[in-house]
Structure formats: structure tokens, C-alpha cells
């Protein structure tokens, strides 16, 4: 989900996967290259995590649960680090 807010002379782009990422846009309405790389990389990372969980559950229920727990343990500090 992507939402654009206007505050004064600046625009805020809110991009949400599991947490909200705010990127400040200049008056030219362009997203900086670094912000675009972060959004694409995070989307690809979450997509691969989802495919991994689906493949693990297809193989075996216990494998799916263990992979899900491993991804939760990996994603929690990853997403909390994005907020700080």
C-alpha cells in the first residue's frame, strides 16, 4: 500500500509492507534513488521469505513451522532496525 501525504511544501510517501516507511519527496515529486532501492529490496526480500515459507509448508508441516519461526526471528530485528 502506498499513500502520499502533503505537509506544507513537502510531500510524504508512506510505503507499507509490515511497517510504514516514510520518504520525503522534493517539490519535483521524485523519489530519491536510495529510497527506491530500499523499497524494491525490502519488497523482494519479503517476497522471497513468503515463497520460502510456502515451499517449506508444501514439503512438511514441521519444516514449515520451523522455517516460519526462523524467518520471524530474522525479520523482527530487521524491521525494528528500520524504525530506528
Buried (B, 14 or more C-beta within 10 A) or exposed (E): EEEEEEEEEEBEBEBEBEEEBEBEBEEEEEBEEEBEEBBEEBEEBBEEBEEBBEEBBEEEEEEBEEBBEBBEEEBEEBBEEBEE
